[in-house]
């Protein structure tokens, strides 16, 4: 066997949270520090809530320095159809860690209802496919534990989700279940040897507080609830300067502390960067987590320009 024991241990620790041989109940959706700019990834009701077609690319490199640590790449695109009070969108996600590679594609539809002159409720649904792959043979650890011999190779499962997004110019609140189906990943008939996609619940909210003509304060939060896992809560506070520069801090309770910077280059392009410091037991084993974001609004395809600066 041509592999060092410490590498085996690292992979087993990574796999523990995702392919536990008893039952898979860990969080299976990628997490983002810049979640406030990437709402469509977890809530289909966000589709079409901007005044322009929007494309967003986000890359997250987690726990730098740990071999096989999670890496996520997310591309989303959505557009409003104001004449029909609806929005359409799509997302493509690649999420990998160790020998595990997840790919999924979702298509989103949302319908908007004006509750009054300023308040809008968007209701969304999504459908798509989820591809799950585990290349365990590449670890060369079958001589240690025969459990790891078999590959889970290119299992494709359908996905559906729903969400609600209530918003105005200065706040939003949302509830979503991006994955409704709890499907078996290994086609096992044994209840003691089952890996399963579990249902996730997301609660989200944000508010814009105008301090003066130059500065605004934006507190936001994202709560993730998964059966069998501790509740995950992100709390973020950002300061907006001259409707162009965002500076913020993020606290993921019990997990990480992050800083983020976003700059609106012009009316179409926004770029962002965040860095997380681990505060959990992993803090001595990694050099932090990096996220890079690029957002583009296709204003020229819209009949009229965006009505006002968008804060989310």
C-alpha positions in Angstrom: 0.0 0.0 0.0 1.6 3.2 -1.2 0.1 5.9 1.1 1.0 7.5 4.4 -1.2 6.9 7.4 -1.6 10.6 8.1 -3.1 11.1 4.6 -5.6 8.3 5.3 -6.6 10.0 8.5 -7.1 13.3 6.8 -9.4 11.8 4.2 -11.4 9.8 6.7 -12.0 13.0 8.7 -13.2 14.8 5.6 -15.4 11.9 4.6 -16.9 11.6 8.1 -19.1 14.6 7.5 -20.4 13.5 4.1 -20.4 9.7 3.7 -20.7 8.3 7.2 -21.5 4.6 6.8 -24.3 4.7 9.2 -26.3 7.7 7.9 -25.6 10.9 5.9 -27.1 13.8 7.8 -24.5 16.5 7.6 -25.0 19.8 5.8 -24.8 19.0 2.1 -25.4 22.4 0.6 -22.3 24.6 0.0 -22.0 27.5 2.4 -20.9 31.0 1.4 -19.7 34.0 3.4 -21.0 36.3 0.7 -24.4 34.7 0.9 -26.2 38.1 0.8 -25.0 38.5 -2.8 -25.7 34.9 -3.8 -29.3 34.4 -2.7 -30.5 32.5 -5.7 -28.2 29.6 -4.8 -30.5 28.7 -1.8 -33.8 30.5 -2.6 -35.6 30.1 -6.0 -38.0 33.0 -5.1 -35.1 35.4 -5.6 -35.2 34.9 -9.4 -36.1 38.1 -11.2 -36.2 40.4 -8.2 -33.5 42.7 -9.6 -34.3 45.3 -12.3 -31.9 43.6 -14.8 -30.7 40.3 -16.0 -27.9 39.3 -13.6 -25.1 36.8 -13.9 -22.9 35.9 -10.8 -19.8 33.8 -10.5 -18.5 32.8 -7.0 -15.5 30.7 -6.1 -14.9 29.4 -2.5 -11.7 27.7 -1.5 -12.1 26.4 2.0 -9.6 25.5 4.7 -6.4 26.3 2.7 -3.6 24.0 3.6 -5.7 20.9 4.2 -5.4 18.4 1.4 -8.8 17.6 -0.1 -10.6 20.5 1.7 -13.9 21.7 0.2 -13.9 23.8 -3.0 -17.1 25.3 -4.4 -17.8 27.0 -7.7 -21.2 28.6 -8.3 -22.6 30.2 -11.4 -26.1 31.7 -11.3 -28.1 33.7 -13.8 -31.6 35.1 -13.6 -33.8 37.8 -15.2 -37.2 39.4 -14.5 -40.1 39.4 -16.9 -41.9 42.4 -15.5 -44.8 42.2 -17.9 -45.8 38.8 -16.5 -44.6 39.6 -12.9 -42.3 36.7 -12.9 -38.6 35.7 -13.0 -36.6 32.9 -14.4 -33.1 31.7 -13.4 -30.6 28.9 -13.5 -27.7 27.8 -11.3 -24.8 25.4 -11.8 -22.8 24.3 -8.8 -19.6 22.3 -8.4 -18.9 21.2 -4.8 -15.9 18.9 -4.1 -14.0 17.7 -1.0 -11.5 14.8 -0.8 -12.7 12.1 -3.3 -16.3 13.5 -3.4 -17.5 15.5 -6.4 -21.0 16.9 -6.4 -22.5 18.7 -9.4 -26.0 20.0 -9.7 -28.0 22.1 -12.0 -31.2 23.9 -11.1 -33.8 25.9 -13.0 -35.8 28.5 -11.0 -39.2 30.1 -11.6 -40.7 32.9 -9.4 -43.9 34.8 -9.5 -44.2 38.2 -7.8 -47.2 39.8 -6.0 -47.3 43.4 -5.0 -48.7 43.5 -1.5 -48.7 47.3 -1.5 -46.9 50.1 -3.3 -43.5 49.2 -1.7 -43.8 45.6 -0.6 -43.4 42.6 -2.9 -43.8 38.9 -2.2 -42.0 36.6 -4.6 -42.9 32.8 -4.6 -40.5 30.4 -6.3 -40.0 26.8 -7.3 -37.0 25.0 -8.7 -36.3 21.7 -10.4 -33.0 20.1 -11.5 -30.6 17.2 -11.2 -28.0 16.3 -8.6 -24.9 14.3 -9.6 -23.0 12.6 -6.7 -19.6 10.9 -7.2 -17.2 9.3 -4.7 -13.9 8.0 -6.0 -12.9 6.0 -2.9 -10.6 3.6 -4.8 -8.3 6.4 -5.5 -7.5 6.7 -1.8 -5.8 3.3 -1.8 -7.0 2.5 1.7 -8.8 -0.7 1.0 -6.1 -2.7 2.9 -7.0 -0.7 6.1 -10.8 -0.8 5.8 -12.6 -2.9 3.2 -15.7 -0.6 3.7 -14.0 2.0 1.5 -13.4 -0.3 -1.5 -16.5 0.4 -3.5 -17.0 3.6 -5.5 -20.2 5.5 -5.5 -20.1 6.3 -9.2 -22.1 9.1 -10.9 -25.4 8.7 -9.1 -27.9 11.1 -10.6 -31.0 12.1 -8.6 -33.8 14.6 -9.3 -34.1 17.8 -7.2 -37.0 20.1 -6.4 -37.2 23.1 -4.1 -39.4 26.1 -3.1 -39.0 29.4 -1.5 -40.6 32.7 -0.5 -38.9 36.1 -0.6 -40.5 39.2 0.8 -38.8 42.4 0.0 -38.8 46.2 -0.3 -36.2 48.8 -1.2 -34.6 48.6 2.3 -35.2 45.1 3.6 -35.9 41.5 2.8 -36.9 38.3 4.5 -37.0 34.8 3.1 -37.7 31.1 3.7 -36.6 28.3 1.4 -36.2 24.6 1.1 -33.8 24.3 -1.9 -33.8 20.5 -1.8 -37.2 18.8 -1.1 -36.3 15.2 -2.1 -34.5 13.1 0.5 -33.1 10.5 -1.8 -30.9 7.5 -1.2 -27.4 7.8 -2.7 -26.3 4.2 -2.6 -29.4 2.2 -3.5 -28.9 0.2 -0.3 -31.9 -1.6 1.1 -30.3 -1.7 4.6 -31.4 1.0 6.9 -28.0 0.7 8.8 -26.0 1.4 5.6 -27.7 4.3 4.0 -26.3 7.6 2.7 -29.1 10.1 2.0 -29.6 13.6 0.8 -31.4 15.4 3.6 -33.8 18.3 3.5 -32.4 21.8 4.3 -34.3 24.8 5.6 -33.0 28.3 5.2 -34.2 31.5 7.0 -32.7 34.8 5.8 -33.2 38.5 6.3 -31.5 41.9 6.0 -32.2 45.5 6.6 -30.7 48.8 5.2 -30.3 51.5 7.8 -29.4 54.9 6.3 -27.0 56.7 8.7 -26.4 59.8 6.5 -26.0 60.7 2.8 -22.7 58.8 2.5 -23.1 55.8 4.9 -25.6 53.0 5.2 -25.5 50.0 7.6 -26.7 46.6 6.5 -27.1 43.8 9.1 -28.1 40.4 7.7 -28.5 36.8 8.8 -28.7 33.3 7.3 -29.9 30.4 9.4 -29.5 26.8 8.0 -31.5 23.9 9.7 -30.7 20.3 8.8 -32.0 17.2 10.6 -29.2 15.6 12.5 -26.9 18.6 12.4 -26.4 21.6 14.6 -28.2 24.8 13.5 -25.8 26.9 11.5 -26.2 30.7 11.8 -24.4 33.4 9.9 -24.5 37.0 11.2 -23.1 39.7 8.9 -22.8 43.5 9.4 -21.8 45.6 6.4 -21.2 49.3 5.9 -22.0 50.8 2.5 -20.1 54.0 1.5 -21.5 56.2 -1.3 -23.6 53.3 -2.6 -20.5 51.8 -4.0 -18.1 50.3 -1.4 -19.1 47.5 1.0 -17.0 46.7 4.1 -18.3 44.0 6.5 -17.6 41.3 9.1 -19.2 37.9 9.2 -19.6 35.5 12.2 -20.6 31.9 11.6 -21.4 30.8 15.2 -18.9 28.2 16.5 -17.2 27.9 13.1 -15.5 31.0 11.6 -15.0 34.8 11.7 -14.8 36.5 8.3 -14.2 39.9 6.7 -15.6 40.9 3.3 -15.1 43.7 0.8 -17.4 44.4 -2.2 -17.0 47.2 -4.7 -19.5 48.2 -7.4 -17.2 49.2 -10.2 -20.0 50.7 -12.3 -23.7 50.3 -12.7 -23.1 46.8 -14.1 -20.1 45.2 -12.4 -19.6 44.3 -8.8 -16.6 42.4 -7.4 -16.2 41.0 -4.0 -13.7 39.1 -1.7 -14.0 37.5 1.7 -11.6 35.8 4.0 -12.6 33.5 6.9 -10.6 32.6 10.0 -11.5 29.3 11.5 -12.4 29.4 15.2 -13.3 25.8 15.5 -10.9 22.9 16.3 -9.7 23.1 12.7 -8.1 26.5 13.2 -4.6 25.0 13.8 -4.8 22.9 10.6 -5.7 25.5 8.0 -4.8 28.9 6.7 -8.3 30.2 6.2 -11.0 30.3 3.5 -11.1 32.6 0.4 -14.1 33.6 -1.6 -14.1 35.6 -4.8 -17.3 37.0 -6.4 -18.1 38.7 -9.7 -21.5 40.0 -10.5 -22.7 41.6 -13.8 -26.1 43.3 -14.6 -27.0 43.3 -18.2 -28.8 46.7 -18.1 -28.7 47.1 -21.9 -31.2 44.2 -22.3 -33.8 46.0 -20.1 -36.3 48.5 -21.4 -35.4 50.9 -18.6 -32.4 51.4 -16.3 -32.4 50.1 -12.8 -34.7 52.3 -10.7 -32.3 52.7 -7.7 -29.1 51.1 -6.2 -29.6 47.5 -5.3 -28.6 46.6 -1.7 -29.2 42.9 -2.1 
